[in-house]
């Protein structure tokens, strides 16, 4: 991978999509996290909780925009319209379960409801897709748990094989 990895941020929220992106605190926090891991945010969108819409958008970002990392926020809970994980799995070539497991485990010390998060992490082509919770506070907590590993994961996806230590 030459240069900084390219990142896309996707906020999934029907209520925010109806009201506009000006109140997208979770997307802002996720953009900050992307910068923390050394990525350049080149795309940012806000869409409604609709499985087909989410899956289509994920495909477009991975296949057409060509980002190395796609970070989503929202739609990972138990509400009937929380379908981000299902849409993400639908577009996946390979699963990356350790990332989601680490995120959930990091939440354990902050909330008794940590096990209700249904976020997933997958690979589509050379893009790593990671579902984050919808809360800016939870994004920070989960992000802290995986931040050190993501740059290495992105280098591996780019075909770089050294430095596993």
Phi and psi in radians as a Rosetta constraint file:
Dihedral C 1 N 2 CA 2 C 2 CIRCULARHARMONIC -1.697 0.35
Dihedral N 2 CA 2 C 2 N 3 CIRCULARHARMONIC 2.289 0.35
Dihedral C 2 N 3 CA 3 C 3 CIRCULARHARMONIC 1.330 0.35
Dihedral N 3 CA 3 C 3 N 4 CIRCULARHARMONIC -2.903 0.35
Dihedral C 3 N 4 CA 4 C 4 CIRCULARHARMONIC -1.314 0.35
Dihedral N 4 CA 4 C 4 N 5 CIRCULARHARMONIC 2.497 0.35
Dihedral C 4 N 5 CA 5 C 5 CIRCULARHARMONIC -1.148 0.35
Dihedral N 5 CA 5 C 5 N 6 CIRCULARHARMONIC 2.553 0.35
Dihedral C 5 N 6 CA 6 C 6 CIRCULARHARMONIC -1.578 0.35
Dihedral N 6 CA 6 C 6 N 7 CIRCULARHARMONIC 2.317 0.35
Dihedral C 6 N 7 CA 7 C 7 CIRCULARHARMONIC -2.102 0.35
Dihedral N 7 CA 7 C 7 N 8 CIRCULARHARMONIC 2.605 0.35
Dihedral C 7 N 8 CA 8 C 8 CIRCULARHARMONIC -2.143 0.35
Dihedral N 8 CA 8 C 8 N 9 CIRCULARHARMONIC 2.522 0.35
Dihedral C 8 N 9 CA 9 C 9 CIRCULARHARMONIC -2.044 0.35
Dihedral N 9 CA 9 C 9 N 10 CIRCULARHARMONIC 2.242 0.35
Dihedral C 9 N 10 CA 10 C 10 CIRCULARHARMONIC -2.215 0.35
Dihedral N 10 CA 10 C 10 N 11 CIRCULARHARMONIC 1.989 0.35
Dihedral C 10 N 11 CA 11 C 11 CIRCULARHARMONIC -1.639 0.35
Dihedral N 11 CA 11 C 11 N 12 CIRCULARHARMONIC 2.228 0.35
Dihedral C 11 N 12 CA 12 C 12 CIRCULARHARMONIC -1.946 0.35
Dihedral N 12 CA 12 C 12 N 13 CIRCULARHARMONIC 1.908 0.35
Dihedral C 12 N 13 CA 13 C 13 CIRCULARHARMONIC -2.866 0.35
Dihedral N 13 CA 13 C 13 N 14 CIRCULARHARMONIC 1.989 0.35
Dihedral C 13 N 14 CA 14 C 14 CIRCULARHARMONIC -1.086 0.35
Dihedral N 14 CA 14 C 14 N 15 CIRCULARHARMONIC -0.732 0.35
Dihedral C 14 N 15 CA 15 C 15 CIRCULARHARMONIC -1.170 0.35
Dihedral N 15 CA 15 C 15 N 16 CIRCULARHARMONIC -0.727 0.35
Dihedral C 15 N 16 CA 16 C 16 CIRCULARHARMONIC -1.232 0.35
Dihedral N 16 CA 16 C 16 N 17 CIRCULARHARMONIC -0.656 0.35
Dihedral C 16 N 17 CA 17 C 17 CIRCULARHARMONIC -1.089 0.35
Dihedral N 17 CA 17 C 17 N 18 CIRCULARHARMONIC -0.627 0.35
Dihedral C 17 N 18 CA 18 C 18 CIRCULARHARMONIC -1.245 0.35
Dihedral N 18 CA 18 C 18 N 19 CIRCULARHARMONIC -0.525 0.35
Dihedral C 18 N 19 CA 19 C 19 CIRCULARHARMONIC -1.727 0.35
Dihedral N 19 CA 19 C 19 N 20 CIRCULARHARMONIC -0.128 0.35
Dihedral C 19 N 20 CA 20 C 20 CIRCULARHARMONIC 1.760 0.35
Dihedral N 20 CA 20 C 20 N 21 CIRCULARHARMONIC 2.878 0.35
Dihedral C 20 N 21 CA 21 C 21 CIRCULARHARMONIC -1.458 0.35
Dihedral N 21 CA 21 C 21 N 22 CIRCULARHARMONIC -0.074 0.35
Dihedral C 21 N 22 CA 22 C 22 CIRCULARHARMONIC -1.141 0.35
Dihedral N 22 CA 22 C 22 N 23 CIRCULARHARMONIC -0.327 0.35
Dihedral C 22 N 23 CA 23 C 23 CIRCULARHARMONIC -1.912 0.35
Dihedral N 23 CA 23 C 23 N 24 CIRCULARHARMONIC 0.519 0.35
Dihedral C 23 N 24 CA 24 C 24 CIRCULARHARMONIC -1.580 0.35
Dihedral N 24 CA 24 C 24 N 25 CIRCULARHARMONIC 1.230 0.35
Dihedral C 24 N 25 CA 25 C 25 CIRCULARHARMONIC -1.129 0.35
Dihedral N 25 CA 25 C 25 N 26 CIRCULARHARMONIC -0.604 0.35
Dihedral C 25 N 26 CA 26 C 26 CIRCULARHARMONIC -1.183 0.35
Dihedral N 26 CA 26 C 26 N 27 CIRCULARHARMONIC -0.730 0.35
Dihedral C 26 N 27 CA 27 C 27 CIRCULARHARMONIC -1.095 0.35
Dihedral N 27 CA 27 C 27 N 28 CIRCULARHARMONIC -0.677 0.35
Dihedral C 27 N 28 CA 28 C 28 CIRCULARHARMONIC -1.087 0.35
Dihedral N 28 CA 28 C 28 N 29 CIRCULARHARMONIC -0.780 0.35
Dihedral C 28 N 29 CA 29 C 29 CIRCULARHARMONIC -1.134 0.35
Dihedral N 29 CA 29 C 29 N 30 CIRCULARHARMONIC -0.671 0.35
Dihedral C 29 N 30 CA 30 C 30 CIRCULARHARMONIC -1.198 0.35
Dihedral N 30 CA 30 C 30 N 31 CIRCULARHARMONIC -0.638 0.35
Dihedral C 30 N 31 CA 31 C 31 CIRCULARHARMONIC -1.104 0.35
Dihedral N 31 CA 31 C 31 N 32 CIRCULARHARMONIC -0.669 0.35
Dihedral C 31 N 32 CA 32 C 32 CIRCULARHARMONIC -1.122 0.35
Dihedral N 32 CA 32 C 32 N 33 CIRCULARHARMONIC -0.694 0.35
Dihedral C 32 N 33 CA 33 C 33 CIRCULARHARMONIC -1.118 0.35
Dihedral N 33 CA 33 C 33 N 34 CIRCULARHARMONIC -0.728 0.35
Dihedral C 33 N 34 CA 34 C 34 CIRCULARHARMONIC -1.003 0.35
Dihedral N 34 CA 34 C 34 N 35 CIRCULARHARMONIC -0.758 0.35
Dihedral C 34 N 35 CA 35 C 35 CIRCULARHARMONIC -1.114 0.35
Dihedral N 35 CA 35 C 35 N 36 CIRCULARHARMONIC -0.670 0.35
Dihedral C 35 N 36 CA 36 C 36 CIRCULARHARMONIC -1.056 0.35
Dihedral N 36 CA 36 C 36 N 37 CIRCULARHARMONIC -0.569 0.35
Dihedral C 36 N 37 CA 37 C 37 CIRCULARHARMONIC -1.614 0.35
Dihedral N 37 CA 37 C 37 N 38 CIRCULARHARMONIC 0.154 0.35
Dihedral C 37 N 38 CA 38 C 38 CIRCULARHARMONIC 1.534 0.35
Dihedral N 38 CA 38 C 38 N 39 CIRCULARHARMONIC 0.229 0.35
Dihedral C 38 N 39 CA 39 C 39 CIRCULARHARMONIC -1.639 0.35
Dihedral N 39 CA 39 C 39 N 40 CIRCULARHARMONIC 2.659 0.35
Dihedral C 39 N 40 CA 40 C 40 CIRCULARHARMONIC -1.781 0.35
Dihedral N 40 CA 40 C 40 N 41 CIRCULARHARMONIC 2.112 0.35
Dihedral C 40 N 41 CA 41 C 41 CIRCULARHARMONIC -1.345 0.35
Dihedral N 41 CA 41 C 41 N 42 CIRCULARHARMONIC 2.037 0.35
Dihedral C 41 N 42 CA 42 C 42 CIRCULARHARMONIC -1.969 0.35
Dihedral N 42 CA 42 C 42 N 43 CIRCULARHARMONIC -0.170 0.35
Dihedral C 42 N 43 CA 43 C 43 CIRCULARHARMONIC -2.611 0.35
Dihedral N 43 CA 43 C 43 N 44 CIRCULARHARMONIC 2.459 0.35
Dihedral C 43 N 44 CA 44 C 44 CIRCULARHARMONIC -2.601 0.35
Dihedral N 44 CA 44 C 44 N 45 CIRCULARHARMONIC 2.217 0.35
Dihedral C 44 N 45 CA 45 C 45 CIRCULARHARMONIC -2.418 0.35
Dihedral N 45 CA 45 C 45 N 46 CIRCULARHARMONIC 2.810 0.35
Dihedral C 45 N 46 CA 46 C 46 CIRCULARHARMONIC -2.321 0.35
Dihedral N 46 CA 46 C 46 N 47 CIRCULARHARMONIC 2.090 0.35
Dihedral C 46 N 47 CA 47 C 47 CIRCULARHARMONIC -2.331 0.35
Dihedral N 47 CA 47 C 47 N 48 CIRCULARHARMONIC 2.877 0.35
Dihedral C 47 N 48 CA 48 C 48 CIRCULARHARMONIC -1.350 0.35
Dihedral N 48 CA 48 C 48 N 49 CIRCULARHARMONIC 2.831 0.35
Dihedral C 48 N 49 CA 49 C 49 CIRCULARHARMONIC -1.309 0.35
Dihedral N 49 CA 49 C 49 N 50 CIRCULARHARMONIC 1.488 0.35
Dihedral C 49 N 50 CA 50 C 50 CIRCULARHARMONIC -2.457 0.35
Dihedral N 50 CA 50 C 50 N 51 CIRCULARHARMONIC 2.096 0.35
Dihedral C 50 N 51 CA 51 C 51 CIRCULARHARMONIC -0.984 0.35
Dihedral N 51 CA 51 C 51 N 52 CIRCULARHARMONIC -0.820 0.35
Dihedral C 51 N 52 CA 52 C 52 CIRCULARHARMONIC -1.142 0.35
Dihedral N 52 CA 52 C 52 N 53 CIRCULARHARMONIC -0.708 0.35
Dihedral C 52 N 53 CA 53 C 53 CIRCULARHARMONIC -1.101 0.35
Dihedral N 53 CA 53 C 53 N 54 CIRCULARHARMONIC -0.778 0.35
Dihedral C 53 N 54 CA 54 C 54 CIRCULARHARMONIC -1.101 0.35
Dihedral N 54 CA 54 C 54 N 55 CIRCULARHARMONIC -0.876 0.35
Dihedral C 54 N 55 CA 55 C 55 CIRCULARHARMONIC -1.036 0.35
Dihedral N 55 CA 55 C 55 N 56 CIRCULARHARMONIC -0.756 0.35
Dihedral C 55 N 56 CA 56 C 56 CIRCULARHARMONIC -1.089 0.35
Dihedral N 56 CA 56 C 56 N 57 CIRCULARHARMONIC -0.705 0.35
Dihedral C 56 N 57 CA 57 C 57 CIRCULARHARMONIC -1.190 0.35
Dihedral N 57 CA 57 C 57 N 58 CIRCULARHARMONIC -0.715 0.35
Dihedral C 57 N 58 CA 58 C 58 CIRCULARHARMONIC -1.057 0.35
Dihedral N 58 CA 58 C 58 N 59 CIRCULARHARMONIC -0.790 0.35
Dihedral C 58 N 59 CA 59 C 59 CIRCULARHARMONIC -1.039 0.35
Dihedral N 59 CA 59 C 59 N 60 CIRCULARHARMONIC -0.802 0.35
Dihedral C 59 N 60 CA 60 C 60 CIRCULARHARMONIC -1.044 0.35
Dihedral N 60 CA 60 C 60 N 61 CIRCULARHARMONIC -0.837 0.35
Dihedral C 60 N 61 CA 61 C 61 CIRCULARHARMONIC -1.102 0.35
Dihedral N 61 CA 61 C 61 N 62 CIRCULARHARMONIC -0.771 0.35
Dihedral C 61 N 62 CA 62 C 62 CIRCULARHARMONIC -1.201 0.35
Dihedral N 62 CA 62 C 62 N 63 CIRCULARHARMONIC -0.826 0.35
Dihedral C 62 N 63 CA 63 C 63 CIRCULARHARMONIC -1.514 0.35
Dihedral N 63 CA 63 C 63 N 64 CIRCULARHARMONIC -0.587 0.35
Dihedral C 63 N 64 CA 64 C 64 CIRCULARHARMONIC -1.799 0.35
Dihedral N 64 CA 64 C 64 N 65 CIRCULARHARMONIC -0.807 0.35
Dihedral C 64 N 65 CA 65 C 65 CIRCULARHARMONIC -1.317 0.35
Dihedral N 65 CA 65 C 65 N 66 CIRCULARHARMONIC -0.643 0.35
Dihedral C 65 N 66 CA 66 C 66 CIRCULARHARMONIC 1.327 0.35
Dihedral N 66 CA 66 C 66 N 67 CIRCULARHARMONIC 0.658 0.35
Dihedral C 66 N 67 CA 67 C 67 CIRCULARHARMONIC -1.332 0.35
Dihedral N 67 CA 67 C 67 N 68 CIRCULARHARMONIC 2.646 0.35
Dihedral C 67 N 68 CA 68 C 68 CIRCULARHARMONIC -1.420 0.35
Dihedral N 68 CA 68 C 68 N 69 CIRCULARHARMONIC -0.461 0.35
Dihedral C 68 N 69 CA 69 C 69 CIRCULARHARMONIC -2.438 0.35
Dihedral N 69 CA 69 C 69 N 70 CIRCULARHARMONIC 2.378 0.35
Dihedral C 69 N 70 CA 70 C 70 CIRCULARHARMONIC -2.201 0.35
Dihedral N 70 CA 70 C 70 N 71 CIRCULARHARMONIC 2.028 0.35
Dihedral C 70 N 71 CA 71 C 71 CIRCULARHARMONIC -1.897 0.35
Dihedral N 71 CA 71 C 71 N 72 CIRCULARHARMONIC 2.181 0.35
Dihedral C 71 N 72 CA 72 C 72 CIRCULARHARMONIC -1.918 0.35
Dihedral N 72 CA 72 C 72 N 73 CIRCULARHARMONIC 2.694 0.35
Dihedral C 72 N 73 CA 73 C 73 CIRCULARHARMONIC -2.371 0.35
Dihedral N 73 CA 73 C 73 N 74 CIRCULARHARMONIC 2.352 0.35
Dihedral C 73 N 74 CA 74 C 74 CIRCULARHARMONIC 1.753 0.35
Dihedral N 74 CA 74 C 74 N 75 CIRCULARHARMONIC 2.736 0.35
Dihedral C 74 N 75 CA 75 C 75 CIRCULARHARMONIC 1.328 0.35
Dihedral N 75 CA 75 C 75 N 76 CIRCULARHARMONIC 0.416 0.35
Dihedral C 75 N 76 CA 76 C 76 CIRCULARHARMONIC -1.933 0.35
Dihedral N 76 CA 76 C 76 N 77 CIRCULARHARMONIC 0.161 0.35
Dihedral C 76 N 77 CA 77 C 77 CIRCULARHARMONIC -1.639 0.35
Dihedral N 77 CA 77 C 77 N 78 CIRCULARHARMONIC -2.661 0.35
Dihedral C 77 N 78 CA 78 C 78 CIRCULARHARMONIC -1.809 0.35
Dihedral N 78 CA 78 C 78 N 79 CIRCULARHARMONIC -0.071 0.35
Dihedral C 78 N 79 CA 79 C 79 CIRCULARHARMONIC -1.084 0.35
Dihedral N 79 CA 79 C 79 N 80 CIRCULARHARMONIC 2.636 0.35
Dihedral C 79 N 80 CA 80 C 80 CIRCULARHARMONIC -0.960 0.35
Dihedral N 80 CA 80 C 80 N 81 CIRCULARHARMONIC -0.563 0.35
Dihedral C 80 N 81 CA 81 C 81 CIRCULARHARMONIC -1.633 0.35
Dihedral N 81 CA 81 C 81 N 82 CIRCULARHARMONIC 0.143 0.35
Dihedral C 81 N 82 CA 82 C 82 CIRCULARHARMONIC -1.420 0.35
Dihedral N 82 CA 82 C 82 N 83 CIRCULARHARMONIC 1.598 0.35
Dihedral C 82 N 83 CA 83 C 83 CIRCULARHARMONIC -2.171 0.35
Dihedral N 83 CA 83 C 83 N 84 CIRCULARHARMONIC 0.241 0.35
Dihedral C 83 N 84 CA 84 C 84 CIRCULARHARMONIC -1.036 0.35
Dihedral N 84 CA 84 C 84 N 85 CIRCULARHARMONIC -0.760 0.35
Dihedral C 84 N 85 CA 85 C 85 CIRCULARHARMONIC -1.076 0.35
Dihedral N 85 CA 85 C 85 N 86 CIRCULARHARMONIC -0.714 0.35
Dihedral C 85 N 86 CA 86 C 86 CIRCULARHARMONIC -1.113 0.35
Dihedral N 86 CA 86 C 86 N 87 CIRCULARHARMONIC -0.751 0.35
Dihedral C 86 N 87 CA 87 C 87 CIRCULARHARMONIC -1.126 0.35
Dihedral N 87 CA 87 C 87 N 88 CIRCULARHARMONIC -0.666 0.35
Dihedral C 87 N 88 CA 88 C 88 CIRCULARHARMONIC -1.169 0.35
Dihedral N 88 CA 88 C 88 N 89 CIRCULARHARMONIC -0.790 0.35
Dihedral C 88 N 89 CA 89 C 89 CIRCULARHARMONIC -1.098 0.35
Dihedral N 89 CA 89 C 89 N 90 CIRCULARHARMONIC -0.622 0.35
Dihedral C 89 N 90 CA 90 C 90 CIRCULARHARMONIC -1.021 0.35
Dihedral N 90 CA 90 C 90 N 91 CIRCULARHARMONIC -0.598 0.35
Dihedral C 90 N 91 CA 91 C 91 CIRCULARHARMONIC -1.680 0.35
Dihedral N 91 CA 91 C 91 N 92 CIRCULARHARMONIC -0.022 0.35
Dihedral C 91 N 92 CA 92 C 92 CIRCULARHARMONIC -1.311 0.35
Dihedral N 92 CA 92 C 92 N 93 CIRCULARHARMONIC 2.494 0.35
Dihedral C 92 N 93 CA 93 C 93 CIRCULARHARMONIC -1.599 0.35
Dihedral N 93 CA 93 C 93 N 94 CIRCULARHARMONIC -0.671 0.35
Dihedral C 93 N 94 CA 94 C 94 CIRCULARHARMONIC -2.538 0.35
Dihedral N 94 CA 94 C 94 N 95 CIRCULARHARMONIC 2.631 0.35
Dihedral C 94 N 95 CA 95 C 95 CIRCULARHARMONIC -1.569 0.35
Dihedral N 95 CA 95 C 95 N 96 CIRCULARHARMONIC 2.684 0.35
Dihedral C 95 N 96 CA 96 C 96 CIRCULARHARMONIC -2.272 0.35
Dihedral N 96 CA 96 C 96 N 97 CIRCULARHARMONIC 1.193 0.35
Dihedral C 96 N 97 CA 97 C 97 CIRCULARHARMONIC -1.120 0.35
Dihedral N 97 CA 97 C 97 N 98 CIRCULARHARMONIC -0.521 0.35
Dihedral C 97 N 98 CA 98 C 98 CIRCULARHARMONIC -1.083 0.35
Dihedral N 98 CA 98 C 98 N 99 CIRCULARHARMONIC -0.558 0.35
Dihedral C 98 N 99 CA 99 C 99 CIRCULARHARMONIC -1.145 0.35
Dihedral N 99 CA 99 C 99 N 100 CIRCULARHARMONIC -0.876 0.35
Dihedral C 99 N 100 CA 100 C 100 CIRCULARHARMONIC -1.140 0.35
Dihedral N 100 CA 100 C 100 N 101 CIRCULARHARMONIC -0.651 0.35
Dihedral C 100 N 101 CA 101 C 101 CIRCULARHARMONIC -1.084 0.35
Dihedral N 101 CA 101 C 101 N 102 CIRCULARHARMONIC -0.764 0.35
Dihedral C 101 N 102 CA 102 C 102 CIRCULARHARMONIC -1.108 0.35
Dihedral N 102 CA 102 C 102 N 103 CIRCULARHARMONIC -0.670 0.35
Dihedral C 102 N 103 CA 103 C 103 CIRCULARHARMONIC -1.132 0.35
Dihedral N 103 CA 103 C 103 N 104 CIRCULARHARMONIC -0.792 0.35
Dihedral C 103 N 104 CA 104 C 104 CIRCULARHARMONIC -1.105 0.35
Dihedral N 104 CA 104 C 104 N 105 CIRCULARHARMONIC -0.780 0.35
Dihedral C 104 N 105 CA 105 C 105 CIRCULARHARMONIC -1.067 0.35
Dihedral N 105 CA 105 C 105 N 106 CIRCULARHARMONIC -0.674 0.35
Dihedral C 105 N 106 CA 106 C 106 CIRCULARHARMONIC -1.117 0.35
Dihedral N 106 CA 106 C 106 N 107 CIRCULARHARMONIC -0.539 0.35
Dihedral C 106 N 107 CA 107 C 107 CIRCULARHARMONIC -1.303 0.35
Dihedral N 107 CA 107 C 107 N 108 CIRCULARHARMONIC -0.311 0.35
Dihedral C 107 N 108 CA 108 C 108 CIRCULARHARMONIC -0.987 0.35
Dihedral N 108 CA 108 C 108 N 109 CIRCULARHARMONIC -0.698 0.35
Dihedral C 108 N 109 CA 109 C 109 CIRCULARHARMONIC -1.347 0.35
Dihedral N 109 CA 109 C 109 N 110 CIRCULARHARMONIC -0.155 0.35
Dihedral C 109 N 110 CA 110 C 110 CIRCULARHARMONIC -1.881 0.35
Dihedral N 110 CA 110 C 110 N 111 CIRCULARHARMONIC -0.373 0.35
Dihedral C 110 N 111 CA 111 C 111 CIRCULARHARMONIC -2.656 0.35
Dihedral N 111 CA 111 C 111 N 112 CIRCULARHARMONIC 2.463 0.35
Dihedral C 111 N 112 CA 112 C 112 CIRCULARHARMONIC -1.268 0.35
Dihedral N 112 CA 112 C 112 N 113 CIRCULARHARMONIC -0.146 0.35
Dihedral C 112 N 113 CA 113 C 113 CIRCULARHARMONIC -1.737 0.35
Dihedral N 113 CA 113 C 113 N 114 CIRCULARHARMONIC 0.277 0.35
Dihedral C 113 N 114 CA 114 C 114 CIRCULARHARMONIC -0.945 0.35
Dihedral N 114 CA 114 C 114 N 115 CIRCULARHARMONIC -0.601 0.35
Dihedral C 114 N 115 CA 115 C 115 CIRCULARHARMONIC -1.346 0.35
Dihedral N 115 CA 115 C 115 N 116 CIRCULARHARMONIC -0.059 0.35
Dihedral C 115 N 116 CA 116 C 116 CIRCULARHARMONIC -1.520 0.35
Dihedral N 116 CA 116 C 116 N 117 CIRCULARHARMONIC -0.145 0.35
Dihedral C 116 N 117 CA 117 C 117 CIRCULARHARMONIC -1.264 0.35
Dihedral N 117 CA 117 C 117 N 118 CIRCULARHARMONIC 2.267 0.35
Dihedral C 117 N 118 CA 118 C 118 CIRCULARHARMONIC -1.913 0.35
Dihedral N 118 CA 118 C 118 N 119 CIRCULARHARMONIC 0.375 0.35
Dihedral C 118 N 119 CA 119 C 119 CIRCULARHARMONIC -1.053 0.35
Dihedral N 119 CA 119 C 119 N 120 CIRCULARHARMONIC 2.634 0.35
Dihedral C 119 N 120 CA 120 C 120 CIRCULARHARMONIC -2.302 0.35
Dihedral N 120 CA 120 C 120 N 121 CIRCULARHARMONIC 2.862 0.35
Dihedral C 120 N 121 CA 121 C 121 CIRCULARHARMONIC -2.319 0.35
Dihedral N 121 CA 121 C 121 N 122 CIRCULARHARMONIC 2.368 0.35
Dihedral C 121 N 122 CA 122 C 122 CIRCULARHARMONIC -2.483 0.35
Dihedral N 122 CA 122 C 122 N 123 CIRCULARHARMONIC 2.944 0.35
Dihedral C 122 N 123 CA 123 C 123 CIRCULARHARMONIC -2.055 0.35
Dihedral N 123 CA 123 C 123 N 124 CIRCULARHARMONIC 2.299 0.35
Dihedral C 123 N 124 CA 124 C 124 CIRCULARHARMONIC -2.177 0.35
Dihedral N 124 CA 124 C 124 N 125 CIRCULARHARMONIC 2.003 0.35
Dihedral C 124 N 125 CA 125 C 125 CIRCULARHARMONIC 1.079 0.35
Dihedral N 125 CA 125 C 125 N 126 CIRCULARHARMONIC -2.122 0.35
Dihedral C 125 N 126 CA 126 C 126 CIRCULARHARMONIC -1.867 0.35
Dihedral N 126 CA 126 C 126 N 127 CIRCULARHARMONIC 0.348 0.35
Dihedral C 126 N 127 CA 127 C 127 CIRCULARHARMONIC -1.915 0.35
Dihedral N 127 CA 127 C 127 N 128 CIRCULARHARMONIC 2.291 0.35
Dihedral C 127 N 128 CA 128 C 128 CIRCULARHARMONIC -1.609 0.35
Dihedral N 128 CA 128 C 128 N 129 CIRCULARHARMONIC 2.182 0.35
Dihedral C 128 N 129 CA 129 C 129 CIRCULARHARMONIC -1.930 0.35
Dihedral N 129 CA 129 C 129 N 130 CIRCULARHARMONIC 2.204 0.35
Dihedral C 129 N 130 CA 130 C 130 CIRCULARHARMONIC -2.211 0.35
Dihedral N 130 CA 130 C 130 N 131 CIRCULARHARMONIC 2.154 0.35
Dihedral C 130 N 131 CA 131 C 131 CIRCULARHARMONIC -1.510 0.35
Dihedral N 131 CA 131 C 131 N 132 CIRCULARHARMONIC 2.178 0.35
Dihedral C 131 N 132 CA 132 C 132 CIRCULARHARMONIC -1.853 0.35
Dihedral N 132 CA 132 C 132 N 133 CIRCULARHARMONIC 2.798 0.35
Dihedral C 132 N 133 CA 133 C 133 CIRCULARHARMONIC -1.127 0.35
Dihedral N 133 CA 133 C 133 N 134 CIRCULARHARMONIC 3.045 0.35
Dihedral C 133 N 134 CA 134 C 134 CIRCULARHARMONIC -1.550 0.35
Dihedral N 134 CA 134 C 134 N 135 CIRCULARHARMONIC -0.174 0.35
Dihedral C 134 N 135 CA 135 C 135 CIRCULARHARMONIC -1.634 0.35
Dihedral N 135 CA 135 C 135 N 136 CIRCULARHARMONIC 2.313 0.35
Dihedral C 135 N 136 CA 136 C 136 CIRCULARHARMONIC -0.984 0.35
Dihedral N 136 CA 136 C 136 N 137 CIRCULARHARMONIC -0.679 0.35
Dihedral C 136 N 137 CA 137 C 137 CIRCULARHARMONIC -1.098 0.35
Dihedral N 137 CA 137 C 137 N 138 CIRCULARHARMONIC -0.791 0.35
Dihedral C 137 N 138 CA 138 C 138 CIRCULARHARMONIC -1.172 0.35
Dihedral N 138 CA 138 C 138 N 139 CIRCULARHARMONIC -0.582 0.35
Dihedral C 138 N 139 CA 139 C 139 CIRCULARHARMONIC -1.076 0.35
Dihedral N 139 CA 139 C 139 N 140 CIRCULARHARMONIC -0.774 0.35
Dihedral C 139 N 140 CA 140 C 140 CIRCULARHARMONIC -1.098 0.35
Dihedral N 140 CA 140 C 140 N 141 CIRCULARHARMONIC -0.765 0.35
Dihedral C 140 N 141 CA 141 C 141 CIRCULARHARMONIC -1.142 0.35
Dihedral N 141 CA 141 C 141 N 142 CIRCULARHARMONIC -0.824 0.35
Dihedral C 141 N 142 CA 142 C 142 CIRCULARHARMONIC -1.200 0.35
Dihedral N 142 CA 142 C 142 N 143 CIRCULARHARMONIC -0.692 0.35
Dihedral C 142 N 143 CA 143 C 143 CIRCULARHARMONIC -1.092 0.35
Dihedral N 143 CA 143 C 143 N 144 CIRCULARHARMONIC -0.669 0.35
Dihedral C 143 N 144 CA 144 C 144 CIRCULARHARMONIC -1.028 0.35
Dihedral N 144 CA 144 C 144 N 145 CIRCULARHARMONIC -0.598 0.35
Dihedral C 144 N 145 CA 145 C 145 CIRCULARHARMONIC -1.247 0.35
Dihedral N 145 CA 145 C 145 N 146 CIRCULARHARMONIC -0.447 0.35
Dihedral C 145 N 146 CA 146 C 146 CIRCULARHARMONIC -2.025 0.35
Dihedral N 146 CA 146 C 146 N 147 CIRCULARHARMONIC -0.120 0.35
Dihedral C 146 N 147 CA 147 C 147 CIRCULARHARMONIC -0.980 0.35
Dihedral N 147 CA 147 C 147 N 148 CIRCULARHARMONIC -0.700 0.35
Dihedral C 147 N 148 CA 148 C 148 CIRCULARHARMONIC -1.214 0.35
Dihedral N 148 CA 148 C 148 N 149 CIRCULARHARMONIC -0.512 0.35
Dihedral C 148 N 149 CA 149 C 149 CIRCULARHARMONIC -1.520 0.35
Dihedral N 149 CA 149 C 149 N 150 CIRCULARHARMONIC -0.456 0.35
Dihedral C 149 N 150 CA 150 C 150 CIRCULARHARMONIC -1.101 0.35
Dihedral N 150 CA 150 C 150 N 151 CIRCULARHARMONIC -0.768 0.35
Dihedral C 150 N 151 CA 151 C 151 CIRCULARHARMONIC -1.016 0.35
Dihedral N 151 CA 151 C 151 N 152 CIRCULARHARMONIC -0.682 0.35
Dihedral C 151 N 152 CA 152 C 152 CIRCULARHARMONIC -1.149 0.35
Dihedral N 152 CA 152 C 152 N 153 CIRCULARHARMONIC -0.744 0.35
Dihedral C 152 N 153 CA 153 C 153 CIRCULARHARMONIC -1.030 0.35
Dihedral N 153 CA 153 C 153 N 154 CIRCULARHARMONIC -0.714 0.35
Dihedral C 153 N 154 CA 154 C 154 CIRCULARHARMONIC -1.186 0.35
Dihedral N 154 CA 154 C 154 N 155 CIRCULARHARMONIC -0.650 0.35
Dihedral C 154 N 155 CA 155 C 155 CIRCULARHARMONIC -1.127 0.35
Dihedral N 155 CA 155 C 155 N 156 CIRCULARHARMONIC -0.721 0.35
Dihedral C 155 N 156 CA 156 C 156 CIRCULARHARMONIC -1.100 0.35
Dihedral N 156 CA 156 C 156 N 157 CIRCULARHARMONIC -0.749 0.35
Dihedral C 156 N 157 CA 157 C 157 CIRCULARHARMONIC -1.109 0.35
Dihedral N 157 CA 157 C 157 N 158 CIRCULARHARMONIC -0.502 0.35
Dihedral C 157 N 158 CA 158 C 158 CIRCULARHARMONIC -1.405 0.35
Dihedral N 158 CA 158 C 158 N 159 CIRCULARHARMONIC -0.053 0.35
Dihedral C 158 N 159 CA 159 C 159 CIRCULARHARMONIC 1.722 0.35
Dihedral N 159 CA 159 C 159 N 160 CIRCULARHARMONIC 0.026 0.35
Dihedral C 159 N 160 CA 160 C 160 CIRCULARHARMONIC -1.389 0.35
Dihedral N 160 CA 160 C 160 N 161 CIRCULARHARMONIC 2.289 0.35
Dihedral C 160 N 161 CA 161 C 161 CIRCULARHARMONIC -1.956 0.35
Dihedral N 161 CA 161 C 161 N 162 CIRCULARHARMONIC -0.152 0.35
Dihedral C 161 N 162 CA 162 C 162 CIRCULARHARMONIC -1.459 0.35
Dihedral N 162 CA 162 C 162 N 163 CIRCULARHARMONIC 2.934 0.35
Dihedral C 162 N 163 CA 163 C 163 CIRCULARHARMONIC 1.349 0.35
Dihedral N 163 CA 163 C 163 N 164 CIRCULARHARMONIC 0.666 0.35
Dihedral C 163 N 164 CA 164 C 164 CIRCULARHARMONIC -1.310 0.35
Dihedral N 164 CA 164 C 164 N 165 CIRCULARHARMONIC -0.222 0.35
